[in-house]
Amino acid sequence: MTASPILDVRHVSKRFDGLLANDDVSVSVARGELLGLIGPNGAGKSTLFNMIAGAFPVTSGEIWLDGTDITAVAGTRRCAHGIARTFQVPRSFDTMSVLENVMVGSFMRTASASTARIRALETLEYVGIAGRAQAPAVDLTPPEKRRLEMARALATEPKLLLLDEVMTGLTPAEAKAGVDLIRRVRERGVTIIMVEHVMEIVMPLVDRAVVLHLGKVLAEGKPSEVVRDERVIKAYLGDRHRAA
């Protein structure tokens, strides 16, 4: 018997006035899977991401998490259901310390300030920026801010982690460290969906890729299959990739 998916997006569409940003999109994500969501700019990736996170309501269709219909659950409550996310442009509470930022995530699972502090410190150690715990969040470098966002998300103890272009702007060494962290998070049993444009990083990392184009699912499958799909090459990767 096949285990039920942790996330099931069923025939979801999203319309902004006259623009159909997502059109009848269905995606199932297995428990513990690392899924890459890729495609050209304007393909509908961010819109789908925001509907899963609850930032946008769906126009039609359903979203199920761990066997529960969360379509109508507000974004502010989806974190309690086990969904955490990062943002394409990192967000932090800049007047607060790094530790206090992560404690905000810890308070999702505990009302105790001392417990939240301990869990936040453990999470900062896990993501590699414990040495910056007392620094104001505004003083962090861009790569450190991405680590902070990851720590705050992990502190909520998510079942499903949504990563939005976390490799953007990183040096090769920083990107390698980021990949190592994502793998360690996945090994803890957290299911991950990542939107990413850096193909050299995402394709060796993910178990499966879903390609969106013009708001629809264009292709899905193992990365080695997807990168050889003529439709994907034509719509996204380009002739240069075919030659490579």
Order of alpha helices (4+ residues) and beta strands (2+ residues): beta-beta-beta-alpha-beta-beta-alpha-beta-alpha-alpha-alpha-beta-alpha-beta-alpha-beta-beta-alpha-alpha
